[in-house]
Amino acid sequence: MPASAVSSRPHVTVIGAGLVGLASARALLNAGHRVRLIDRCDAVGQGASARNGAQLSYAYVAPLASPALWHQLPSLLLKPDSPLRLSPRGVLQDLRWCLAFLAACRGAAARRTTVALLELAALSRRELERWRDEGGAPDVRQNGKLVLLPDAAAFASARTQMALQARLGCQQQALDADACRRLEPALADAATPFAGGIHTPGECVVDPMAMSGALLAALQRHPDFELRLGCEVIGARRRNDSVEALRLAGADDLPVEQLVLAGGPGSAALARRLDLSLPVAPMKGYSIDLPADALTRWPTVSITDSARRVVFAPLLDGECRRLRVAGMAELVGQDLRIDPRRIAQLVEATDAWFGLHVPAEAAVQNPWAGLRPATPSGLPCIGRFGGLRNVYANAGHGPLGLTLAMGSAALLVSAMQQRAAAINPLPYAAGPLAWV
Ligand SMILES: Cc1cc2nc3c(=O)[nH]c(=O)nc-3n(C[C@H](O)[C@H](O)[C@H](O)COP(=O)(O)OP(=O)(O)OC[C@H]3O[C@@H](n4cnc5c(N)ncnc54)[C@H](O)[C@@H]3O)c2cc1C
């Protein structure tokens, strides 16, 4: 390609090399842009993306902000082993976010969010399948998901949600407890009672690190890609209606042509450093891995324990099998310490469903804490910052960033190239963002 043609293609700097930034970089390169990806970490995929729940959760997208939460809130806040925890510091730090979250706990708002997220999830699925057909995608396994409900009331409310989603094209079925055990024999001797479950055969699992690795490999094959690690953005230089350079910690200013903020749970702080705002708060969660031989019974379907809010994803690395167990939601600021009581709760939940025949200390691998980049409504922020010509966001994917990364990247490209998007983009380009 002649040099003049290369330099005429817009150059995009993406801040944040988590799953969302990596997928954005890939989609931008495929659409003909030159791309520079920068991150303060020394490797890609180190933030929220590192060891998440591994679920491609295309049908389970209903937001945390829902009217049901008003009834659940007292017990969620008061029970000592509750999956939800709010620290006074976390609430004060993100007070505006908390108020906006409570305002979003309305039926109509939750339904609108669910519809929009189902569309984005379906787009993500199509984009991932397209990548698989082209070659180079990570190993994705469609093993289905079974969400187990503790009692008759929870089962009835899950069936109502299933009926709403059936009208939107989701294929799910309600199963009583015996049918759940027939579908997943590993539940046969479970110590936890349950009333039934919702089965979604189309749900998938993928190791998030394999996904980051495959995205990086695709990027590094591209001649127009540049990666800068160990590079923290601390500010920006503006001229009129654009950002013309980034200020970096301990390095010279970096001139930019077009800019994408994909800072995950650090997006609000990153936006503030650029005199912008994004409604993203860190929602802490935990995960562990358990090798198959530590378990009495090995599940093949992904299981969600809806009462404990814990997910179980069976992962295969060749012959090696491990169960990824993830859960909890804590609003505690940017505190990434691993609370041993939370790890113990994940182990107890695993023992109660599948049985552990070795001591927990011997079984638990890779205990991890990560921060979900949560928005009050549950919708990610994708679009251009109002009033700025060249700055975009792709952030705030909450508990669904692994699922939504591919579709969000496709939407971002449509925004940057000012062309029609595959789905209605307006729900994501709200607040400080505009679509074109
Ligand atoms: C316990 C847990 C379980 C989860 N389970 C699932 C699941 O099963 N399925 C699913 O779909 N999703 C799941 N998620 C959510 C998913 O992990 C996140 O939504 C996703 O990883 C967010 O990706 P990201 O790229 O936006 O953020 P990150 O992966 O955090 O990446 C952001 C990057 O930006 C960089 N950055 C930030 N600020 C700056 C700066 N100033 N300068 C330079 N670099 C900067 C950071 O270093 C980081 O690398 C889970 C999350 C958690 C915590």
The ligand as an ORCA input file, in Angstrom:
! r2SCAN-3c Opt
* xyz 0 1
  C     -15.759    -11.895     39.770
  C     -16.120    -11.489     38.364
  C     -16.772    -12.398     37.545
  C     -17.142    -12.030     36.255
  N     -17.726    -12.966     35.445
  C     -18.045    -12.647     34.167
  C     -18.606    -13.624     33.303
  O     -18.758    -14.789     33.677
  N     -18.981    -13.246     32.056
  C     -18.806    -11.973     31.614
  O     -19.214    -11.681     30.495
  N     -18.216    -11.033     32.393
  C     -17.834    -11.337     33.658
  N     -17.272    -10.397     34.476
  C     -17.129     -9.025     33.977
  C     -15.923     -8.834     33.076
  O     -14.797     -9.461     33.658
  C     -15.671     -7.323     32.894
  O     -16.851     -6.681     32.470
  C     -14.603     -7.107     31.825
  O     -13.436     -7.814     32.151
  C     -14.273     -5.628     31.696
  O     -13.260     -5.523     30.735
  P     -12.559     -4.126     30.483
  O     -11.606     -4.314     29.380
  O     -13.599     -3.059     30.366
  O     -11.804     -3.810     31.871
  P     -10.377     -4.345     32.378
  O     -10.162     -5.758     32.054
  O     -10.275     -3.955     33.823
  O      -9.342     -3.511     31.524
  C      -9.178     -2.110     31.710
  C      -7.711     -1.777     31.514
  O      -7.570     -0.346     31.521
  C      -6.331     -0.046     32.096
  N      -6.338      1.342     32.562
  C      -7.268      1.944     33.347
  N      -6.919      3.225     33.579
  C      -5.746      3.443     32.916
  C      -4.894      4.585     32.793
  N      -5.157      5.749     33.414
  N      -3.780      4.465     32.030
  C      -3.490      3.282     31.397
  N      -4.255      2.166     31.512
  C      -5.377      2.253     32.261
  C      -6.212     -1.056     33.241
  O      -4.870     -1.247     33.632
  C      -6.859     -2.310     32.647
  O      -5.898     -3.201     32.119
  C     -16.868    -10.724     35.778
  C     -16.189     -9.822     36.582
  C     -15.801    -10.201     37.869
  C     -15.036     -9.214     38.723
*
